[in-house]
Amino acid sequence: MISIFQLLIPLLAFVLMFIVGTGLSIRDFQLVASKPRSFAGILFIQITVIPGIALLLCQFSGLPQPIQIGILLISICPAGAVSNTYTRLAYGNAALSVALTGIASLIALISMPVLAALLISSKLDLGASSFYLKVALQLALFLCLPVCLGMLVRHKKTDWVNKNNRRFDQISIVGIIAIILAALFSHLELLKTTGLALLGAALIFTLLMMGLGLLTAKILKLEPRDGKTIMIEFPVRNLAIAALISISVLQATDYLLFAAVFALVQGGIMTMVIISSRYSTLKQSKIGGNYC
């Protein structure tokens, strides 16, 4: 199974990060420049507080090491592109979500190797400097390069990109589902013995990230629509990049098991958020229509 992962995961990560790049434009960077304090605060919390919470969860939970590494790995990843889809469906600020996902992905080229060396290499007794270089190389090839290529394609072929946006969303979702299924079916025995622990950790981590998103929005005094966007953005991590580091650097698939269960739990919760948001919007529109 590891050989199949080694072949497909880097390719899948490249494609998914290319799609992230096609969503970025000059307008997104202008949006960041127009609200530097808010964006800086949001990105800083993603880079520092989220991994910090993951580390505390690992230290006090007594979870098996593969699950702990999985939690730490997913926590240092940037937001995943599927957060943009969740945000649109929940009537959040899609432009803000796209900008955050894209900028966070570029910053991850610097932040992820540092965090990986600090948090993960020590738990696995790996050399921090060599581990840093391996992670940085993988991210340069399969995160930074495809994002930049996607931005270039968007700049040169804007109409084509806009025409295929829905298809890109579908590819992203199919790719994530493929990673989840592969991780689950390759570790059925481990899943049987640690299933409840995985579910509990995934649920707690998801709810903590959503709460952190709402708290961040309140501290930064964001509008309710933007607050909803941050609440969605924080728990949705980049599963493809987590899979890439697990397979290409750590050379193990069991660390992906938490990421897979986490994605399933998170998807269920986000579905409830979407249904609630759409119902609330529909109810308000009916009240407004009756009032008129």
C-alpha positions in Angstrom: 0.0 0.0 0.0 2.8 2.4 0.8 4.1 2.2 -2.8 0.7 3.1 -4.1 0.5 6.0 -1.7 4.0 7.1 -2.7 3.0 7.3 -6.3 -0.5 8.9 -6.0 -0.3 11.2 -3.0 2.3 13.6 -4.4 0.4 13.8 -7.7 -2.9 14.4 -5.9 -1.3 17.0 -3.6 0.1 18.8 -6.7 -3.3 18.9 -8.4 -5.1 20.1 -5.3 -2.6 22.8 -4.6 -2.8 23.9 -8.3 -6.5 24.3 -7.8 -5.8 26.5 -4.7 -3.6 28.6 -6.9 -6.3 29.0 -9.6 -8.5 30.6 -6.9 -6.0 33.3 -6.1 -5.8 36.6 -7.9 -4.4 40.1 -7.4 -7.7 41.1 -5.9 -7.1 38.6 -3.1 -3.8 40.2 -2.2 -5.5 43.6 -2.4 -8.1 42.3 0.1 -5.3 41.3 2.4 -3.6 44.7 2.1 -6.9 46.5 2.8 -7.3 44.7 6.2 -3.7 44.0 7.3 -4.5 43.8 11.0 -7.3 41.2 10.6 -5.4 39.0 8.2 -2.2 39.1 10.3 -4.1 38.2 13.4 -6.0 35.3 11.7 -2.8 33.9 10.1 -0.8 34.3 13.3 -3.4 32.3 15.3 -3.5 29.6 12.6 0.3 29.2 12.7 0.8 29.4 16.5 -2.3 28.7 18.5 -3.7 25.8 16.5 -0.5 23.7 16.8 -0.3 24.8 20.5 -3.7 23.4 21.2 -2.9 20.2 19.3 0.3 19.8 21.4 -1.7 20.2 24.6 -4.3 17.7 23.4 -1.5 15.2 22.7 0.2 15.7 26.1 -2.9 15.3 28.3 -4.9 12.8 26.3 -2.7 9.7 26.6 -3.5 8.8 23.0 -1.3 6.3 21.1 1.7 7.9 19.3 0.4 7.4 15.7 -2.7 9.4 16.7 -0.6 12.1 18.4 1.6 12.5 15.3 -1.5 12.6 13.2 -3.0 15.4 15.3 0.2 17.4 15.2 0.6 16.9 11.5 -2.9 18.1 10.6 -2.5 21.1 13.0 0.5 22.5 11.2 -1.0 22.3 7.8 -2.6 25.3 6.1 -6.4 25.5 5.5 -7.7 23.1 2.9 -9.4 24.2 -0.3 -12.7 22.5 0.7 -13.1 25.3 3.3 -13.9 27.6 0.3 -16.8 25.2 -0.7 -18.1 24.9 2.8 -18.0 28.7 3.1 -19.9 29.3 -0.1 -22.6 26.8 0.9 -23.0 28.3 4.3 -23.3 31.8 2.9 -20.0 33.0 4.4 -17.5 35.4 2.9 -16.2 33.3 0.0 -13.6 35.9 -1.0 -12.2 36.0 2.5 -12.0 32.2 2.6 -10.2 32.0 -0.7 -7.7 34.7 0.3 -7.0 33.1 3.6 -6.5 29.6 2.1 -4.2 30.8 -0.6 -2.1 33.1 1.6 -1.9 30.5 4.3 -0.7 27.9 1.8 2.1 30.2 0.6 3.2 31.0 4.2 3.2 27.3 5.0 6.3 27.0 2.9 8.1 28.7 5.8 6.0 27.9 8.8 5.4 24.1 8.3 9.0 23.0 8.2 9.8 24.9 11.4 6.7 23.6 13.2 7.3 20.0 11.9 10.9 20.1 13.2 9.9 21.5 16.6 6.8 19.4 17.2 7.1 16.2 15.3 10.8 15.3 14.9 11.3 15.3 18.7 8.5 12.8 19.2 10.0 10.5 16.6 13.6 11.0 17.6 14.5 12.4 14.1 17.2 15.0 13.4 15.5 18.3 13.5 17.7 20.0 10.8 17.4 17.1 8.3 13.7 16.7 8.9 13.3 20.5 8.4 15.0 20.3 5.0 13.0 17.2 3.9 9.7 18.9 4.7 10.8 22.2 3.1 11.8 20.4 -0.1 8.4 18.6 -0.4 6.5 21.8 0.2 8.5 23.7 -2.4 7.8 21.1 -5.0 4.2 20.1 -4.1 2.8 23.2 -2.5 4.5 26.4 -3.6 5.2 25.4 -7.2 1.6 24.2 -8.0 0.1 27.2 -6.2 2.3 29.6 -8.3 1.4 27.7 -11.5 -2.3 27.9 -10.7 -2.0 31.7 -10.1 -0.2 32.0 -13.5 -2.9 30.0 -15.3 -5.5 32.2 -13.7 -3.7 35.3 -14.8 -3.3 34.0 -18.4 -6.6 32.1 -18.8 -9.0 33.8 -16.4 -12.1 33.0 -18.4 -11.2 29.3 -18.6 -10.5 29.2 -14.8 -13.8 30.9 -14.0 -15.7 28.5 -16.4 -14.2 25.5 -14.6 -14.4 26.6 -11.0 -17.2 24.2 -10.2 -15.3 21.3 -11.8 -12.2 22.3 -9.7 -14.4 22.1 -6.5 -15.6 18.6 -7.6 -12.0 17.4 -8.2 -10.9 18.7 -4.8 -13.7 16.8 -3.0 -13.1 13.6 -4.9 -9.4 13.9 -4.2 -10.0 14.3 -0.4 -12.5 11.4 -0.4 -9.8 9.2 -2.1 -7.3 10.0 0.6 -9.8 9.4 3.4 -10.8 6.0 1.9 -7.3 4.9 1.2 -6.2 5.8 4.8 -9.1 4.0 6.4 -9.0 0.8 4.4 -5.2 0.4 4.7 -5.5 0.4 8.5 -8.7 -1.4 9.4 -7.1 -3.3 12.3 -5.7 -0.1 13.9 -9.1 1.5 13.3 -10.8 -1.2 15.2 -8.6 -0.9 18.2 -8.4 2.9 18.3 -11.7 3.9 16.7 -13.3 5.4 19.7 -10.1 7.3 20.7 -9.8 8.6 17.1 -13.5 9.8 17.0 -13.2 11.5 20.4 -10.0 13.3 19.5 -11.3 14.3 16.1 -14.5 15.7 17.6 -12.8 17.6 20.4 -10.2 19.0 18.0 -12.8 20.1 15.5 -15.0 21.8 18.2 -11.9 23.5 19.7 -10.9 24.9 16.3 -14.4 26.2 15.6 -14.5 27.8 19.0 -11.1 29.4 18.4 -12.4 30.7 15.1 -15.3 32.4 16.7 -13.1 33.8 19.5 -10.7 35.1 17.0 -13.5 36.8 15.1 -14.7 38.4 18.3 -11.3 39.6 19.3 -10.7 41.1 15.9 -14.2 42.6 15.8 -15.1 41.0 12.5 -18.6 41.1 11.0 -20.8 38.0 11.7 -20.4 36.8 8.1 -16.7 36.9 8.4 -16.8 35.3 11.8 -18.7 32.4 10.3 -16.0 32.1 7.6 -13.2 31.9 10.2 -15.2 29.4 12.2 -15.2 27.2 9.1 -11.6 28.0 8.0 -9.9 27.0 11.3 -10.9 23.3 11.6 -10.6 22.6 7.8 -6.9 21.6 7.4 -5.1 20.6 4.2 -5.5 16.8 4.1 -3.4 16.4 0.9 -0.4 18.2 2.4 -0.7 16.1 5.6 -0.7 13.0 3.4 2.3 14.2 1.4 4.4 14.7 4.5 3.3 11.4 6.1 4.1 9.4 3.0 7.1 11.2 1.5 8.9 12.4 4.6 7.8 10.2 7.5 7.3 7.2 5.1 4.3 5.8 7.1 0.6 5.7 6.5 -0.7 5.1 10.0 -0.2 8.8 10.8 -2.9 9.5 8.2 -5.6 7.6 10.1 -6.4 10.6 12.4 -6.5 12.9 9.5 -9.0 10.7 7.7 -11.3 10.3 10.7 -10.9 14.0 11.5 -12.0 14.9 7.9 -15.1 12.7 8.3 -16.1 14.2 11.6 -15.4 17.7 10.4 -17.4 17.1 7.3 -20.4 16.0 9.3 -20.2 19.0 11.6 -19.8 21.4 8.6 -22.8 19.8 6.9 -24.9 20.7 10.0 -23.4 24.3 9.9 -24.4 24.6 6.3 -27.9 23.3 6.8 -28.3 25.7 9.8 -27.0 28.7 7.9 -29.2 28.1 4.9 -32.3 27.5 7.0 -31.6 30.7 9.0 -31.1 32.7 5.8 -34.3 31.2 4.3 -36.3 32.0 7.5 -35.0 35.6 7.5 -35.9 36.1 3.9 -39.5 34.8 4.5 -39.8 37.1 7.5 -38.6 40.0 5.4 -41.0 39.0 2.6 -44.0 38.9 4.9 -43.0 42.2 6.5 -42.9 43.8 3.0 
